[in-house]
Structure formats: C-alpha cells, structure tokens
C-alpha cells in the first residue's frame, strides 16, 4: 500500500516540474486553463487517444503564439492564389502544427470553422502529412494495405447485396470479377502491345535507384525523348518508343542492378504475353536479389577491412530496401554478428527479434533454428541466461534439415555458457561435451576452438588450472593449424583464456604477454567486449603483484566498458575483485560496499558462485572485526550457497573449487577429484 502512495506523490512532483517548465500536455489539464465550471482536478481531463504520439507538441524553438498566427495569415493568403505553391504551404503547415493541435485539443472547433481557419489542411497531401505527424504512421499505405486484406471478403459481401444498389454494384464489379482465362480474353490480350521500362536520371551509377518503373500500353501518348525505344527480348525487334508513360502498373520497385533491362512484348509471336510478363517479373526479382547479395558481400569486405561504420551503413541500406525474405534474413544475420563483436548487445537483440519475425514469415525450420540461435546468443550476451536456455531448447526441438542440425553444436555451446553463468556446472559441462561431439562429427574446427575456450573458463571456475590451461592451448593450436582464413578474434580469444590460466598458475609474465597480444588484436578490430575482459585480466595480474595503484584504474576502465555493453556478470566480477583489493589495503568499509554491489549484480544475473564468494570474503572481514552476529549471518548464507551449488566430490566428499586440484569428469558429466 505504501509503495502506491509513494508512487502517487512522485508522479505529482513530476507533473509539477513539467508544468513549471511549460510542458503543454500537463498545462492543458491545470485548473486555471479549464473552462468555467470545470475547474476540478478530475474534470475534463484531456489525454491522448490511442496512436496519438504527438498529442500536444511544444512550439518550435524561437516561435511564439503571435508569430505562428502571422504564419497562419500568410498561409491564408497563399491559399487564395490561383496557382498555389505546395512547397510553401507544406513549410508553413509544418511550422504551425503545434498551434493547430492546441486549437483542436483545447477549443474543439467545428469542422466548418476549422476549415475556414486552416484551408491548407484539406489538401490531400497535407492530410497525409498531418496524420503522419500525429501518429508517425503513413495514412494511405497503411489504409490500402489493410484494405487489401479484406478486399476478397468485401467483394463477396457486395456480390450478395440486393435491390437497385446491388445491381449497380454488380455492374461496377463485373470487369473485375469476370474470368480472364478464356480464349477470347487471351486473344485480346495477345493483340495488346505493352512493355515495362525503367527511367533513370542522367549519369546513373550502378546500385542507384531508378526514378520510376512503369508499364506502357499501346494507345497511350507518352512524352518522347527520354527513351529512344523498347526492344523485344525474344526477337530483338524494335516495337515502339517510350517516354514517361501514362499507364502506371508498377512503382517504387526495390533497388536495381545498373544494367539495361530487356522487355518482352506481346507482339512477339514466340510466346504469349502472360508467360513473357512472368519471365520479366522473375528477371526483375532476380536482379533485385542479385544486387542485394552484392551489397551484402560489399559490406562483408568493408567489415573485414575494419571499416565497420561503412559496412553497417551498407547493410542497413540493404535492409531498408530489400523485400526478399531470404536476403533480409541474411543481412540481419550480418548485423547481428557485427553488433555482437562491437559489444552493442541491445542492438544485437533488436536485430535478432527482427530476424526471428522474418523466419516465422518464411515458415522454414532451418531459418527458424538459426533465428532462435541468434536470439539465444543475444540474451546470453545480456546475461539473461534463463531466456538463453529456453531459446536453445527451442532450437534443439526444431525438426529441420541437415543444415539446421549442423547448428546444434553452436546451440549446445550457447546453452553451456548460460548454465555456466548460472553456476549449474554439471549441465554446463554436459552441454560443452555435446558441442564438442558435434564439432568433431561435422569437422567444424571453429566451433571446436570456441568450445575449448569455454571449457578453459569452466575449469578456471572449478580451480583445475592444468585443464584450464590445456583447453585454451588446444584452441591456439587449432588457430595455428587451421585458422589461416579465420578472423583474428579466434586467436585473441584463445590468448585471453591462456592468460587467465597462466595468472591462476602464478605465471604472471606469461599471463601478461598473452593478455597484451589479445588486447592488441581487440584494439585493432574494435572488439569492445574483449577489451573489457583484457583490462579486467590486466588488473587481476597487478593485484596478484600487490600493485594496487595500477590495478584499480584498470578495474575502473574495464567497468566503464562493461556498463557500456551491458555485461552485468562482468560488472559483478569487477566489484568482487575490487573488494579483494580493498581488503589487501585494509580498507574494509570500502571492501564491504564493493562486495555488496557484487552480490546484488550476481543475484540479478543468477550467478550463485559469485554470491558464495562475496559471503566468504565478508565472513573473513567480520571474523577479523569480531562482529559475531554479522559473522553468523554470513556463515549461514555461505553454507546455503554451497548446498545449492552441489560442489562436492562424490569420491572423497570434499568441496570442489576450494583450491587448485585436478578434476575428472564421468560420462554422466559428474566431476570428482583425481587422486
């Protein structure tokens, strides 16, 4: 109950602040701005209707009500001219939008009165503009798109209408509903000369959009001069001259290849016009798909040459123009990978959601599997591990072809990373072993390299440092043997995990050397997530050397990147290690504050191991201070975490992960001490 009261007062304070700075949407409901007799708090509340985004906007910067009234008077003068300047009208209508909205909301004028004051609004183009400004939705395309969904049902309703109105409707609909497959109709169509042509501006370059694409019918009166003539693609016979055309059939087709288009005409006796039209449309579609493919490849080359912003611009442009679901799916995959490596995980998730929508429209299990995999990866990067596991299970349940089955190894890897993030070690190891089997069966060396790096992290957590070093070294060998054409990120990734293992084994010079090489590659390629991990490892190395003056600034730099990319698990690890630094410097209050932050972040993610470590460190602090009540609380919480993690050896009964000990895994993925 109290939180409701608190929220109520917070909203009241917010509205007061907005009212003081002149927010129109708040001021319109203040008592002094209401009509006589309605000056009550809950009376005549004005609020946006559904889809009204710009409900009551502010005046443009530097404008007042008086200056905008002058603009309205000039607009009236312009509307009285015989030949009105639509550009001037559009500019003035855009400028006076806020005044119009205030009149509509506050005064609620009659339509006739409003038309006298704003005649420019009743031009078709301005109606569309006004609707778009209020709702951010374009009126005509949306209306006709929704109308197309119901056109068949509407025609059936019109056909059942009786009386004089029904007869009139049937006469109107007769040309639409008549059979077009009859012999007479085909003969009549075959005698009609027609063609599709593209208009390009002078100096057109490959990859640029045409000005227009149209269908020209015999009997029209086109402007001569733009195109010299059209040619039949079958007999190469010139059939007519085309200009800007008057009969429009296709407009705003997607981007085109910059080459001459061949036009099939009905006057050619070799093919009927329906077959020619189908072939032409197929040619146009293939041209659009081919150009989209070329643009995607262009983006990949730019991306590989470290021109990431240019590559993203190319891919975004392709995504906006491409209507082919397959091409759209592919370019979304490129954007997902790019944003993943750049550490822009929220953007990555946005594109992954768009990709899964595209895959659902295509209803292809292979595309759906890949889409759910990218969605799982996005959630994994954002440390939403429960969603990651859910999407991975969806992938594994897909009944796809061999193409989607080849992705199962990557699905198991992502699931293993999620289980490791949740400190569910048995299931994590089980998933990694499955991923490794898929990699061996499919001879997928890249996947094997990634799994080895993840296994290195797994054994670092469980403190089997020999295996923690063995698996990254195996990954480095794979890069050296097979990675000639691979991205350098695989080398950087293996070097980073080797550095972590060397640090745990107190081989600090080797750890520093590997981490420097990894950081160098990360800086060259703009890999922000790897930069954050390397900075964290540098800080840990300096902490192991008791050089806190160098360790703390690097923790801070790593934290800035972790916050930027949204890696909450990384932030929790940094706070934990900073707490260790403060303990070494006897700054126990700062240490407790840092450990509390680490615990809060770890609990939000679901990482039980970091929570356990915070309790262990705080237990030591309270024991030294002889604070018995706090000590007892930390001991109880520590034991609860140990029971939840189930980190006990089944052979000797000792806890796993307390010190550096060799471990062995059973076929069931249970781990025990190797003695």
Secondary structure, 3 states (H helix, E strand, C coil): CHHHHHHHHHHHHHHHHHHHCCCHHHHCCCHHHCCCCCCCCCCCCCCCCCCCCCCCCCCCCCCCHHHHHHHHHHHHHHHCCCCCCHHHHHHHHHHCHHHHHHHHHHHCCCHHHHHHHCHHHHCHHHHHHHHHHHHCCCHHHHHHHHHHHHHHHHHHHHHCCCHHHHHHHHHHHHHHHCCCCCHHHHHHHHCCCEEEEEECCCCCCCCCCCCEEEEEECCCCCCCCCCCCEEECCCCCEEECCCCCCCCCCCCCCCCCCCCCCECCCCCCCCCHHHHHHHHHHHHHHHHHHHHHHHHHHHHHHHHCCCHHHHHHHHHHHHHHCCCHHHHHHHHHHHHHHHHHHCCHHHHHHHHHHHHHHHHHHCCHHHHHHHHHHHHHHHHHCCCHHHHHHHHHHHHCCCCCHHHHCCHHHHHHHHHHHHHHCCCHHHHHHHHHHHHHHHHHCCCHHHHHHHHHHHHHHHHHCCCHHHHHHHHHHHHHHHHHHHHHCCCHHHHHHHHHHHHHHHHCCCHHHHHHHHHHHHHHHHHHCCHHHHHHHHHHHHHHHHHCCCHHHHHHHHHHHHHHHHHHCCHHHHHHHHHHHHHHHHHCCCHHHHHHHHHHHHHHHHHHCCHHHHHHHHHHHHHHHHHHCCHHHHHHHHHHHHHHHHHHCCECCCCCCECCCCCCCEEECCCCCEEECC
